[in-house]
Amino acid sequence: MSTGDGAEAGNEATVVNGLYIFDIEMRDGKRGHARGVVVLSDGRIMGGDSFFYYTGSYRYRSGKWRGDLIVNQHTEAVGRALAFGGREVTCGFSGHYSAGGAEIEGMALVGKTTVTFTARLTLKNAM
């Protein structure tokens, strides 16, 4: 698998470097939803939402991609029970990408609970 520079390699679409909006829906283990932004750049992921920041890496090939993220809380959520609250959480994901975005399915281990999630990324600004 290769990392991308946002260019087309032959007929193969690449993961476009840029700023993406994401929507995450957590399913099994814990329920939750998050919306935020991430920057995808040459195999690196950096971003966040109202309570968490995300760092990680990805690889892609032939319209499929996979990667991992580390999620950390940056802001206290007074009166709210956050699915990942107060923990550093490692997540793995895989899915499909196109020129304008991506869809993924992933899994996180939160303590002893496995949380599965889906996410949709939409490219807002290419670099």
N, C-alpha and C positions, 0 to 999 in steps of 0.2 A: 504494500500500500504506500501511497505517496502523500505528502502534504501539498497544499496548493498555493498558487500565487494569484488565483483569480482569473487566470487566462484559460483559454480552450486549448487542450492538447489533442490535436486531431479532431475527432468527433466526440471525444469524451468530455462531458461537462465537469467542471471542477467546483469545489466549494469556494464561493466568492469571498475574498477578504472584505470585511466590512462590519457595519453596525446592524444588528438584528434585534427585533422585538421578539420576545418569546412568551408563550402561554404554556404553563405546566399544569397538568391535572394528575394528582396522586390518587391511586386506586386502592390496591390491597395493602393491608397493614395499618395504614393511617390515611385519612381522607384530607385533601387540601387542594389549594389552587394558588398559583403565583403568576405574576406578570412582571416582566422586567426587560432589561437589555443585556446583550452580550456582544462582544467584539470577537469575531473569528479572524485570525490572522496567521497564515503560514503554519497551521497546525496547533496554534495556541488558542485558548478560550479564556476570556476575562469578562466579568460582568456582575450584575446583581439586581436586587429588587429592594423593596422597602426595608427588609430585615436581614437579608443575607447577601454575601458576595461569593462569587464562584470563580475558581481558577481550574484550569485543566488543559488537556490536549486531545487531539483527534487525528485520525488517519482516514483516507478515503480512496475509493477505486470503483470505477464502473457504476456510478450512481448510488453506491452504498458507502456508509461511513460508520465509524465507531470511535469511542473515546471514553475518557474518564474525567470526572470532576471532583474537586474537594469543595464542600460547602461549609462556610463559617458564618455565624451570626454576627452582625455589626451593630445592631440596634436592639435595645430591650423592647419587648412587646408587652407593655403593661396591660393586664386584663385579657390577654389572648393566649391561647394554647397553640403554639406553633409545632408542626409535625417534627421539625428538626431542631426545635428550640434548645439552645445552650450546648449543642454538641457539634463537633467537627464530624461531618458525614462524607464518606466516599461513595460516589455513584459511578456506575458504568452504563453506557448507552450504545445503541446501534440503531440504524434506520436508513432512510433514503434522502437524497438531496437533489435539488435542481437549481437552476440559475437564480431563482428568486426566493429560495428558502429551503426548509428541510422539515422532516418529521422524524421523531425518534421515539423509541421505547427504551426504558431503562429500569434499573434496580438500585436501591440504596439499602444499606444496613444501618438501622437506627437503633443502637443498643442491640437487643436480641430480636428486633422486629424487622422483617424484610418489607420494604415499601416499593411497590412498582409504580411507574409513572409513564405518562406520554407527554410529549411536548411538540409544539409547532413553532418553528422559527420563520420569521418573515424579514427579508432583507429590506432595510430602510435607506442605507447609504453605503455604496461600495467605496472601497479605498483604492 
